[in-house]
Amino acid sequence: MFVTKEVLDGIKRSILPTSSLFYNGDTVDIVDDVAYMINCYAYAIGSMYVGDVRARGVAYEPGFTENIGHQWRTDTARKVMMDLGNLGISARQLSLEEPIETATREGEYLVKLYLKTGPREDFHFVRRDPITGIWFHKIGTLNQPMRCSLMPENPKQNLTVWWCQSNQYVEYAPVCYFTITEPHTADE
């Protein structure tokens, strides 16, 4: 259950820019071997690293770069910011009250964090295509990324997600936004 420097470096190298994840207002399919190993959090930050993450018992959960196990349930947004910092990703946390249309700067994209409370606590991340303004997400590890068709207009409204694995709708409460700076590519 330990994320080594080698794993962190692998994750850093695997992070893709928005232009590699979206095309003409839709998602680009991810290679199945990768898609079936990453979740909504990995997709939201653009990480396609699978390496030995599962073999080491590490999952993409808020706080994973600090090796805290499944302790993401408290201070979740702070743990996301820690992960982003540990991965060398420049980011800002925004409240739900901030106008998202003017929140991002050139070279940034938005991610929104949701949490589900109750007997089966969970987190969910959605990522906004900065060109089209469309929100996308990846549901669990068994699916390709897709358009978030039930994305609420009101930033404080819950998000309802269909989980095909459990054959039910799950409702998540919004927590905050993050603006994330795009990674630099070798072409730059």
Residue pairs with C-beta under 8 A, 6 or more apart in sequence:
1 56
1 57
1 58
1 67
1 69
2 56
2 58
2 67
3 56
3 58
3 64
3 65
3 67
7 49
7 51
7 52
7 53
7 56
7 58
8 65
8 86
8 87
10 49
10 51
11 47
11 49
11 87
12 87
12 88
13 49
14 47
14 48
14 49
15 45
15 46
15 47
15 48
15 87
15 89
15 183
16 46
16 48
16 183
17 46
17 182
17 183
17 185
18 46
18 109
18 129
18 130
18 131
18 182
20 28
20 46
21 27
21 28
21 43
21 46
21 127
21 136
21 145
22 28
22 129
22 131
22 132
22 136
25 129
25 131
25 132
25 134
26 147
27 136
27 144
27 145
27 146
27 147
29 35
29 144
30 38
30 48
30 144
30 145
33 50
34 48
34 50
35 138
35 141
35 143
35 144
35 145
36 141
36 142
37 50
37 53
37 54
37 141
38 47
38 48
38 49
38 50
38 60
38 138
38 141
39 59
39 60
39 138
39 140
39 141
40 123
40 124
40 125
40 126
40 137
40 138
40 139
40 140
41 60
41 61
41 62
41 123
41 125
42 48
42 49
42 60
42 138
43 125
43 127
43 137
43 138
43 145
44 111
44 125
44 126
44 127
44 137
45 83
45 84
45 87
45 89
45 111
45 180
46 183
47 60
47 87
53 59
53 60
58 64
58 67
61 70
61 72
61 123
62 72
62 76
62 77
62 79
62 80
62 83
62 123
63 71
63 72
63 79
63 82
63 83
64 83
65 82
65 83
65 86
65 87
66 79
66 82
66 83
66 86
68 79
72 79
72 123
73 121
76 113
76 115
76 123
76 175
77 93
77 113
77 175
77 176
77 178
80 93
80 113
80 178
81 91
81 93
81 178
84 90
84 91
84 178
84 180
85 91
89 180
89 181
89 183
90 180
90 181
91 178
91 179
91 180
91 181
92 178
92 179
93 176
93 177
93 178
94 100
94 103
94 176
94 177
94 178
94 179
95 176
95 177
96 155
96 156
96 174
96 175
96 176
96 177
97 155
98 177
100 110
100 128
100 155
100 177
103 110
103 177
103 179
104 110
104 130
104 179
105 179
107 181
107 182
108 130
108 179
108 180
108 181
108 182
109 127
109 128
109 129
109 130
109 179
109 180
109 182
110 127
110 128
110 130
110 177
110 178
110 179
110 180
111 125
111 126
111 127
111 128
111 177
111 178
111 180
112 125
112 126
112 128
112 135
112 174
112 176
112 177
112 178
113 123
113 124
113 125
113 174
113 175
113 176
113 177
113 178
114 123
114 124
114 125
114 126
114 158
114 159
114 172
114 173
114 174
114 175
115 121
115 122
115 123
115 124
115 172
115 173
115 175
116 122
116 123
116 124
116 170
116 171
116 172
116 173
117 173
122 170
122 172
123 172
124 137
124 159
124 161
124 172
125 137
126 135
126 136
126 137
126 148
126 151
126 159
127 135
127 136
127 137
128 134
128 135
128 136
129 135
129 136
134 147
134 148
135 147
135 148
135 151
136 145
136 146
136 147
136 148
137 145
137 146
137 148
137 161
138 144
138 145
138 146
139 146
139 161
139 162
139 163
139 164
140 163
140 165
142 164
142 165
143 164
148 159
150 159
150 160
150 161
151 159
152 158
152 159
155 174
155 177
156 174
157 174
158 171
158 172
158 173
158 174
159 171
159 172
159 174
160 169
160 170
160 171
160 172
161 169
161 170
161 171
161 172
162 168
162 169
162 170
163 169
163 170
